Structures are given as structure tokens and as C-alpha cells.
Amino acid sequence: MSSRSGEQQPLGLRERKKAKTRAAIQQHALRLFRDQGYSETTVDQIADAAEVSQSTFFRYFPTKEDVVLYDDYDPQLIAAFRAQPAELSPIAALRGAMRAVLGALPAEQLDLERERGVLIFAVPALRARFMDEFAATIGVISELIATRTGRDPDDPLVRNFAGAIIGVALASAQTMVEDPRADYLALLDTGLIHLEAGLPLLSLSTTNPRP
């Protein structure tokens, strides 16, 4: 999750067209970054490849960094988290939401997300922006945890809990970058199981029954 939040709403025709254009720009950008390098690729080249004007590019992505960092999963994840059964713990609810949204992505989309992740960690400017967004996400996660537990989102214990979740997500992302064949969703799920178990360093079964 990034700092964006809100409920997912059905898209109208205009919004679907915008989403299609945004996705096309991002896909062409990632292809160019892969073929010739991030620093060597210009906004003009991306716009030409996507057959849009430079002004259209900037209407969708304020900077070249944003074309890599953007995704639209937050509203889906938030809605899926809130839809989890009330009896589930916050971590079990988060695991369920992750599987419902990320686990439903087609293989080609998962490959695209893996490519984005590797690129983000490889380029210092992208990595710095990514870390800033992850830090801001603590507030979003705190709000969700507070709603489920009846606590105040500014409660230090809630924020500590949210920060620990972010730590697991970052560790999973780093592992994926080091081994691009790794399954990020499986890494994240296992990491969240470890977190809920209290982060023991002795042997921990990863075959816990799914909530």
C-alpha cells in the first residue's frame, strides 16, 4: 500500500479510458527502461512510444518517477481488508485482503509488478520516493487497524504495529529484488505469519492454516 486511500468505486466509461491510457503509458515506459535504462530514457521517448503528447504524459504522471511508482491497488486492498470477517485479527485480515487482490492478478500483471519492484530498488531516486511512500502508509494502516480493534489510530501501540507490517513488506520486497524469481505474495504472507507469531528466530512452520 502507498499513502493513497479510499473506497474503490465502479469506473465509468471516461474513467476506464483514462485507466487504459495510464496503463499503456506505464507499460511503454517500463519496456523502455528495460531496453535502454531508466536514466537514459526521456519523457519524450515514453510519450512517443505510447503515442501521447508530453502534456498528456504529465497529466497522468507528474514526474518520470511516478510512472514507475504508480499503482491502483490501495483502494482495492482497503476495501478487501474492511470486508474480512470481524473475528479475524488485523494481520489475518490483511493476509486475506492481500490474497483477494494481489492473488487474483494474472501472470502478466504479476510479472509487471515484479519488474517495477526490481527497478524501484535499483534506482536511488525511485528507492527514496518509495521509502517516503511506505513511511506515509503507516498512517493508512494505523487507521485500518484502529477501526478493526477499536483503538485510536494515533495510539503508539497501533502505530508500532503498523510500522512492523511495513517492515515485513519491505523485507519481502528486498528478498524479491535479490531473487526476481521469488513469489512476493508468498514472501509477504509468510512474513506476516512470522510477525503474528511474535517474530521468533527459532523454527517456525509456514504451513499455518489460512484464515
Summary of the structure (lengths in Angstrom):
residues: 211
radius of gyration: 18.2
end to end distance: 20.9
largest distance: 55.9
contacts: 584
relative contact order: 0.11
helix: 70%
strand: 0%
